[in-house]
Amino acid sequence: MAEAERERRLRPAQLLFEPAEAAADPEHFFDLESIDDPRALLARATELTLAFRAAHDRAIEFQAVAAAQLADPRRFDRLSAAAIAESADWTEDYAKRMIEFGEGLLRGEGESRH
């Protein structure tokens, strides 16, 4: 993988709900740096942590659904688990598990089990 592509993958996605000028400041993170009271800081940081965990779980579910759709044998342009793994920077075994997870989600089964 080229260094520029690796750097792009390692950089977190831009948080769209944070103003661009604030996101450009490396010291800024959802105004946490402006909270002086440690109790308030802990409470707000905990809220953000829980929100990011929930967002992470939802994003994984969407990845799984997309992987299952891409691997669907009814698609004329379906992709193999290896091709999906390569495009998502996963191992092939993980891609197979994500495809199965996504198939379950598409059938309306279960909760996150990644």
N, C-alpha and C positions, 0 to 999 in steps of 0.2 A: 504494500500500500504506500502510495506517495506520501511524503512528509506533510504536505499541505492538506491532503485529505484526512490523514490521521489527526492533525491539529483541529480540523473542522469537526471531526467526530468526537474528540475529547472535550471540546468547548461546550458548555451547557447551552441548551436552546434559549433564545431570548424570551424573557417573560413578557408577554404582550401587554399585560395589564400594568406594567411599571413604565412610567414615562421614559422615553429614550434618553433624555438628558440625565436622568437619575441613573439609568442602567449603564451609562458611559462612565460614571464615577465608580472606580473599583472599590471604594470605601463604602458605597451606598448599597444597602440591602433592605428594601422594604421599610425604610426609615428606622430600622432597629438601632442604628448608630446614634440616633437622636434621643433614645430613651435612657434617662439617667437612673431611674428607680430600678434596682435589680429585680424586684418582684414583678414589676410591670414588664421588664425585659424578658424574664423567664416565661411569663404568661403569654406574651406576644410571640416569642420565638417558638414556644410549644404549639401555639395555634398554627403557625406557619409549618412547623414540622409535620403536624397531623394532616394539614391540607396538602402538602407535597407528597406525603405517603399515599393519600387517597388518589391524588393525580397520577402518581406512579403506577398504582394498581390499575386504574382505568386505562392508562396508556398501554400497559401490558396486555390488557384485554383486547384493546383495539388492534395491537400488533398480532395477537393470536387469531382474531377474526380475519384480518387481512391475509395472514399466512394460510389459513384454511381456505379462504376464497381463491387465493393464487394457486393452491395445490388441488383444487377441485377437479376431479377427473372429467367432469362434464364440460369444462372449459377447453376450447380448442387450443388456447395458448397457455395452458396450465404450466406451472413451473415445478421442477423437482425440489425435494427437500434441500438438496445441495445448492441449487440456484437460489432458493429463498434464504438459506443460511449465509451464502456469500453476500447477498444484497443487504442483509440486516446485520452483518458482522457477528453471526452466531456460529456455533458448531453445528454440524449436520444433525447430531443427536438432539440438540436443543431445538432445532427447527422442527424435527419430527414431533417432539413433545408439544411445541407451540401449535402445530397444525392440529394435533389431537385435541388440545385444550380449546382451540378456536372452533373446531367442529362441534364440541360439546356446547360451547356458548351459542353457536348458531342454532343448535337444537333446543336451546333454552335450558340447558342443564347447568347446575352448579354455580358455585362462586369461584373466586380466585383460588387456584391451586397450583400456581407456577413454581 
